[in-house]
Amino acid sequence: MDPFVFPDIDPIALQIGPLTIRWYALAYIVGLVSGWRYCLYLAARSPQRIPPGAIDDFLVWATLGVVLGGRLGFVLFYQPAFYFDHPLEIVKVWRGGMSFHGGLLGVIAAVILFARSRGIAVLALADIVAAASPIGLFFGRIANFVNAELWGRVTDVPWGVVFPTGGPMPRHPSQLYEAVLEGLVLFLVLLYATHVRGSLQRPGATTGIFMLGYGSARILVELFREPDALIGLLPLGTTWGQWLSVPVILFGVYLFLRRPRSGTLRTGDADRP
């Protein structure tokens, strides 16, 4: 069976006059808007009674957290020397270079700052955002596949794909693996946790499940994903993405197992992560 040869897909999804929207930007837009609508739905079910207006306002904060955190994370985690020598390149996000782990830190910062400014329980807001995050991850990984980037290692499996920038050999479509595990599967796990197990009743539990699930999925997929060209394989055949996911898992376990203190769950009290 011949491998699938990736088609020549225009990176521009939509162009109206001078306005150009690329697939990656479109994925961010669809993921953020879909996640926002789902957050509104969850906020209505939250025992903390987060007002819908707060979710609307947080969308801007979340967008800034994802973009700024993702970009700065890539700069600091993957190419610090290059960007320190060429600081103006940092703002050229259209050339690519975003880090999920940096975006995660950016969203965490956005959640904490926004919750404190509105007097909302930090972990209650974090749980709602975490439950919706796999939606954005799904569309983001699909965009990675459409862009023929972040492909996997060379393989002989029947579903291997020959990517235009990946050489003549078929490779694992690791972007789709991540879309399924970090997006679809993790969303269903969190859906079960929030709707069947009532995880929103215990602040921090949903966020812990998300972090544990994402970190585990990322470590697994890194076995099939091509290591970053600038870093390569690390000792014991590990990758930088796996090492960055270890503290995510540990923090997730902590949040899931922690016992909330008695009393109010308002900002500045027991709900601080």
Secondary structure, DSSP 8 states (H G I E B T S, - for coil): ---EE-----SEEEEETTEEEEHHHHHHHHHHHHHHHHHHHHHHH-TT---HHHHHHHHHHHHHHHHHHHHHHHHHHT-HHHHHH-GGGGG-GGG----HHHHHHHHHHHHHHHHHHHT--HHHHHHHHHHHHHHHHHHHHHHHHHTT-S-B-B--STT-EE-TTS-SS-B--HHHHHIIIIIIIHHHHHHHHHHTS-GGGSTTHHHHHHHHHHHHHHHHHTTTB---TTT--BGGGB-HHHHHHHHHHHHHHHHHH----SS---TTTTT--
